[in-house]
């Protein structure tokens, strides 16, 4: 006779496995107070708390009834600046702010997202007396570049913060230190966007004990490092990154900066220059700190005399700093970069033109992005002699008609995946590109994901041992029971933008990038849904339309490494997870879950 088990009595291991498929908010809202054992498990499991995306009812319940009971165990917490408009009752906001330190006595890391500078200044006053809070991450900060904001952030929590990190999407900050007695000796790590390089001197005086410093400078009228004259050497600084676009640095500017950093271990310079001395490796090597063990360079050098001899330029660099050059002779610049150059993104100036569906749309896009040239058709753009590469980023059914003129004119082409609506179009475009001898690229962005790269690094390191098997499970949200009218074309398989080509192509490419290609495989596709509900922009049903694009696909086979691999893709969005990727090795397992 079969026995019936309740979820509450399942072993701890199974409970924790189930929790991996749920968000932290769902766990504590759905399971807390079911029983004492669950409360203990949840308290242990939810050290990092992120309530972004919860409903008002969930937020109210968690904030009022659950957080006070488990908050002493929370080590990381996310605060979203938009919550002010989300919480209509002022009492909630007041109760939360005034009890921040008492609610989270063991908080180590605080993440602040989507704040306006004025709101952040107010909230910073409540970040105090948190004994263990040393890390502050600020993401997507907007506002007016207040000169007081940075000082207020660095001195928050009674000067206990050690790490303050602004992301690239945050505003460029201003800094004016009128009070010479303000010194943030607590700061050991700082990443920020600074409006003007003239502020660098004041910044370095403010953080004398910093160990890791990353600065991105905005575009100012000129570059001056005179404010560094009265700055004492930062003997604790081991890692320094300078990123600057559109401003021209001189060799003397870099000399002034490096003279204040005698103990550097790692240096990154990402900048523009028209000073030949900065492009000459013999000059730069002389001023580098003797303690330096790693250097990353991306120097965009504009030269006045043409043509420049790249071989002679490369010969000035010592062998222990391997570099390469990209020469753009028509625009009179060359890019000198170290090999490898390990940064997330680079900015390369080039001639750009835009062609949209109409001349009006092209003009509007050109004005928005500061582009001088715009055309009514892709044929006109392809005939522009200043354009050497055409990027196509539109709906799949239009790929062929837009790429063809570029290839016929001998232009390089970059296109989103998939290349065409079907295999016939892809083969036709490939043959034309080969006959013209041009370079082509198809964008499979899964390979650029930091998470996917991390998985590849872990597996390549051998930490999992020999890989035995892998399973990928993914949900195609767009191919579920409903679809917006603007995306209705993806329901027709003839248009080529279906779950197999889009979700399947990107997902399986990421799997093969990490683990290697298939040696043999079998696959099955199926239409479980025959129709899909078409909705307008307000979410109202218009009618049902045929769904000829497959909404189910399974693939299984053996990789060249000998590991077994399987994947199941299904249309729709699901309560558990829309992405689960597991890799099994002889020494351990790796799991990627999208919560």
N, C-alpha and C positions, 0 to 999 in steps of 0.2 A: 504494500500500500504506500503510495507516494505521500511524502510529508511536505507540509507547507511552511516555509520559513518567512519570517518578517524581516524587513530591511534592518530594523533596529538590532537584531541579534546576529547579523553577519559579522564575520571576523574583521578585525581592524585592518588587515591587509587589503581586503576587498573594498571596505569603505574608503580607504585612502585612494585606491585605484579609481573608484567612481568619482571622487572629488576632483581628480585630475581633468575630468571632462567639463567641469563647471567653473564659473567665475567665483571669485572670493565672495562677492555680494550674494550670489545665488546660494552659496553654501551656508552662510550664516543666516540668511533670511529664511531658507527652506528647512534647515535642519537643527538650528540652535534651539535648545530647550525641549527637544524630543525626549532626551533622557540624560542622565549624568555622564554616561560614557561618551555620548555624542558631544556634549559640551566640552569635555576634556580633549577630545580629538580635534574639534574645531579650533579651540584655543591654541593648540599646538600647531595646527596646519596653517592658520591665517596670520602669520607674522607680517605679511605685506598686505596692506589693505588699499584697494582701489574701488571706489564706489561710482566711477564714471559710467554713465549710461543707465543707471537704475531709475526706476519710476519714483514718483513722489511718495507713493505709499510705502515702497521699500525703503527709501531714504529716511522717511519719518520714523518708521519702525526700528530700523537699524540704529539710527542716531539716538533715539529716545530710550530704547529698551535693551539693546544688545551691546552696543559699543561700551557703555559704562561698565559692563561686566567683563569684557575681554580686552579692553584697551590697554591694560598694563602689560599685555604680552605682545602688542603690536610694535614692530621695529621700523616699519616703513609705511608712510601714509601719503595718499594723493589728494590734493585739494584743487578743485577747479574753480576758477574765478567766476564762471557763469552760474555758480550755485546761487548767487545773490538774487538773480531773476527767477531761479527755479523754486526757491523757498519763499512762499508768499508771506508766511508768518514771521515777523521780525524777531520774535522770541527765540525761534530756532537758531537763527544766526548769532544772536547775542549769547545764547546758552553755549553754543559751540565755541565761539571765539574766547569767551571769558574763562572757559575751563580747559583750554588746550593743554597746558602743562600738567594739570591734575588728571586729565583723561588719558594722556599718553606719557607717563613718567619715564618709560624706557625707550622712547622714540629715538631712532638713530638717523633715519633719512626722511626728509620731507620733500615731496615733489609738488611744485606749484605750476598749474597749467592754465593758459588762456586768461591771464590777469591783465587788466589795464593798469598802467603805472600808478595812477592815483589810488586805485583800490588796493594795490599791493603795498603802498606806503602805509595805509591804514592797517592792513592785516599784519604787517611786520611788527607792529607794536604789541601784538598778541603772542609773537614768537619769543618767549622769554622764560627763563627758569627751567628750561628743558635740559636736564643734567647730561643726558647722553646724546643729544642732537648735535651732530657735527657735519652733516652733509645736507646741502640744499641744492636741488635741481630746479631750474626755472625754464619753462618751455612755452614758446609762442607768446612772449610778453609784447604788448603793444602800448603805445602812448606817445608822449612828447619829449622823450630823452631828458628827463629831469636830472639836473646836476647833483641833486641830493640823494637820488635813489640808490646809486651804487654804494655810497658810504653807509646808508641805512641798512642795506642788505649785508654788507661785510661785517657790520657791528651788531647784527641781530643776534638774538638769544644770548644776550649779555657777553658777547664776544667769544662764544664757545665754538662757532662754526670753523671747520678746518677746510672744507671743500665747498666751493660755490661754482656751479656750472650753468651757463646760459647756452641754449641751443642756437643753431644758425637762424632759426625763424624768429628769434627775439629781436627787439629794436637795438639800434646802436646807442650806446650809453655815453653820457657826458660826465666829466669829472673836473671839479674845481675844489682844491683843498686849501681853503683859507685858514683853517685852524691847523697849525703845524703840530699841535699836540695830539692830533688824531692819528694813531698808528694801529693798524690791524695785524698785530704780530701773530694772531691766531691762524691766519689764512695760510694753508700749505698748498692748496690746489685751486686754480682759478681759470675758467674759460669764459671769455666774454667778447662782445662786439663793441669796439670803442670808436667814437665818431672821428676823432682827430689824433694823429700821432704826436701832436704837441702835448697831449695829456699823458704820454707815457712816463715822463719824469715824475709827475705827481702820483701816478699809479704805483710805481716802483717804491717810492717813499712810503706809500700807504701800507704795502705788504712786504716788509723786509725779510720775512722768513719763508716766503713762498718757495715751494720745491718744484711745482709743475705749473707752467703758465702758457696759455694759448690765447692769442689775441688776433682778431680779425678787425682791420681798420676800415673805416668808411672813406669816401672820397672827399678830401679837403683840398683847398686851393694850392697848398704846397706842403713840403715835408721839412720839418725842423726837429733836430734832436738836441737843441741847446738846453732844454729843460733837464737833460741828464747830467749836466755839469756838476750839480751839487748832490747827486745821488750816490750813496755808499754802495760798494759792490754787494751783490746778492750772493753770498757764499753758499747759501742753502739751495739755490736754484739748480736743478739737475736736468730739467726738460723744458725747452722753450720752443714755441711755434709762433711764427709771424706770417699772417696771410693778408695780402693787400692787393687790390685790383684797381687799375685805372690811374694810380699815382706812380710817379717815377722816382725810384730810390737811387741815391748815390752811394758809392763805396764808403764814403766818410760816415754816412748815416749808420751803416751796418757796423763799422768800426766802433762808433760811439756806443752802440747798443751792446756789442759783445764785450767791450771793455768793462761793463758792469756785471758780467756773468762769467767769472773766472773758473767756476766749478762745473760747467755744463757737461752732461754725459750725452744728451741727445738734442739735436738742433734741426728745426725745419724752417726753411725760408721759401715762401711762395709769393713772388712779387714781380713787378715790372721795373725795367731800368733802361736808360739810354747811356749809361756810364760803362764804357768798355772795361774798366777795372773790375767791375762786378762779374763780368762774363769771363774774366781771365782767372783760371784756377790758381795760378801761382800767387796772385795777390790775396785771394781769399784764404788760402791755406796758412799764410803767415799770421793772420789775425785770429784764427780759430783757437779756442782754449785748448791747452795741452791735455786736459782731462776728457776731451770729446771722444766718444766711442762710436757714435752713429750720427750721420747727417743725411737729411732729405732736402733736396733742392728742386725747385721748379721756377727757373728764372726766365722771364720773357724779355729778351734783349732786342731793342730797336736800334738798328745801326744806320748811320748816315751815309757811309761809303758802301757802294754796291759794285760787284758782288762780294760777299763775305766768304772767306775760306773756312768752312766748317772743320776741315782736317787740322788746320793750324790752331783753331780755337780749342778743339778737343785735346790737342797735344799739350796744352798748358795745364791740364788737370792731372794730378798724380794718380798712380795706379790704384792706390787704396781708396780713392773716391771715383768709382766707375760712373761715367756720365755718357749721355747720348744727346744728339742735336736733331731738332726738327727745323728745317729751313723753309721759310716762306719768302722767297725772293721778291715777288711782286709787291708785297706789303712791307718789305724791308724789316723783317724781324726773324729771329730764330729763338727756339725754346731749348734751353739747356736744362736737363733733368738727370737726377741720379737714377741708377738702375739697381734694384727696383725703386719705384716711387710709391710708397704705401700711404696714400691719402684717399679719402672718400670721394672727392670730386676735384676737378680742375676747370679753369675758365680760359678758353683760347679765343682771342679776337679773330673775326673773319668777316668777309662780306656776306651779308644775308639779304635775301629777298623772300617775299611771301606771295603765295597764290592761293586764294580761297575759292569758294563756289561762285562768288560775284566780286566785281571790282570794288563795290562798296564795302563788303566784308573784308576784302584784302586791305583796303585803305585803313579801315578801323583797327585791324590787327597790327598793321605796321605802325600806326601812331601809338598804340598801347605799348608796344615792345621797343619803340625807338629805332625802327628799321626804315631805311631811306627808300628802298625799292619795293614795289608791289605790282602784281599782275592780275589780269582777269582769268587767265587760263594757265594750266600746267605747261602747255606748249610754248607760250611766251616766256615763262620762267626758264624753261630748259634751253632756250636760245640765247640767254644772257651769258656773254663770254666771261663775266666775272664769277659766275657760279660754277663750282666744280663738283659739288655734292648736293643731291636732292633728298630731302627727308619726307617720307609719306607717312602721315599719322591720321588716317581717316578710317571710315567704315571699310570692312574687308571687301565688299562688292566693288569698290572703286579703286582698289589697289592697282590692278593691271592697267587701267586707263590712265592713271597718273604716273606710274613708273615707266611705261613704254616710251613716252616722249623724252624723258631724261636719258634712258639707255640709248635711244636712237641718236641723240646728240652727243653721245660719249661721256655722259656724266656718271659719277659714282652715285650709288643709290643705297639709302637706308630705309627700311620699311618695318613696320610692326608685324609681329607674327599673327596669323599665318600670311605667307607670301601672296597667295591668291585664293580664289574661291574653291579651287580643286587642284588635283594633281596636274591636269593638263595645263592650266594657267601657270602653275609654278615651273613646270618643265619648259614652257615656251619662254618665260622671262629669264630663266637660268641660261638657256641656249643663246638668247640675244645678248645677255651680259658677257658671256664668254667670247662671243664673236666680236664684240666691241673692245674687249680687253680692259674692262672697267672693274673697279672694286665694288663689292656689294656686301651688305650686312642685313641680317634679319634679327629683330630685337626679341630675344628670349630672356626677359628680365629676371626670371627666377634665379639665374646664375649670379646676379648682382646683389641678391638679398644677403644681408650680413648674417642672418640666421642660417641660411643654406651654406654659406661659406664656412661658418663655424662648424657645422656638421661635417663638412668635407675635411676640415683641419683635424677634427677629433678622430674621424675614421682613418685618415691618412697617417696619423701618428701611431696607429696600432693599439690604442687604448682599449678598443673593443675586441682585439684579437682578430681571428679570421671571421669574416662576415659570412653568416650562414643563410640569413633570409632577410627580406624587407617587405613591408606591407604599407601601401599608401591608400588612404581613404579620404575622399574629398567631396564636398557638396557644391554643385553649380547653382548658385543662388538665382541667377537670371533665368534658369530653365525650370522653374518651379511651377506652381499652380497659377500664378498671375504674372503679368508683364506690363510695363509702362508702354504707352502708345509710341513714344519716341524710340523704343528699342524693339519694336515689333518685327523688324527685319530678321532678327536672330532666330525667330521661330521657323523660318523657311530654310531647310537644309541647303538649297541651291545657292544661297547667299554666302555660304562658307564660314559664317561667324557662329558656329554652333558649339555645343559643349565638348565635342570630341576634338575639334581643331583648336579651340581657345583654352579651356580648362585642361583638356587632355594633353595638348601640346606643351603648355607651360609646365604642368605638373610632372609629366614623364621626362621632360628634358632636365628638370631639376634633379629627379631621381638618378638619371643616367650621368649627369654632371658629377654627382657625389659618389656614385657607386660603380659607374662604368656602363657600357652599352649592353643591350640584349644580344645574346648569342642565338637564342631561339625563343619564340613566343606564340601564344594563341590569344585571340581576342574575340569578344562578343559585344555587339551593340544591340540596343533594344529601345523601343518606344513604349514605355509604360503608360504615358499620357498621350492621348490622341489629339486633345485640344488644350488650349491655354486661355485663361481669362484676360482679355485686353482691358486696361484701365486708363483713365485720363490722368492729367497731372494732379488732380485732387483726390485720386484714389477711387473714383467711382467706376463701376463696371460699364464698359461700352458694349462688348459682345464677346463671344467665344470665337477664337480663330484656330485653324488647323496648326498642330505642332508636328512638323515633319522632321525637325532636328531631334536627334536621339537624346533621351534624358537618362539613359543607363549605359554604362560601359564597364567591362571588366577586362583586364589584361593580366596574363600570368606567363611566366617563362623563366629561363635561366640566363643569368648575366655572364659576361665573358670571364668574370672572376670565379664562376662556379656557384655563386649564391642564387638562391631561389627568390624571385620577385613577383609580387602581385599588386594590382591596383584596382580599386573599385570607385568609379565616379558616378554620382547620381544627382539628378536635378532637384533643386529646392534648397531651403534653409532649414536647419534642424536644431532642436533644443540642446542636444549634447555638444557636438562640435562639428564645424564644417571642414576641419582639417585634422587628420591624425596620421602621422608618419612614424612607423616603428622600424628600427634596424636592430637585428639580433646578431651578436657576435659570440665567440667562444669565451670571451672574458667579461662580457657585459652587454647591456642594451642601451639604446638611445631612442628617445621619443620626442617628437615635435607635435605639440597640440596648440591649436588656435582656440583660445577661450573666448 
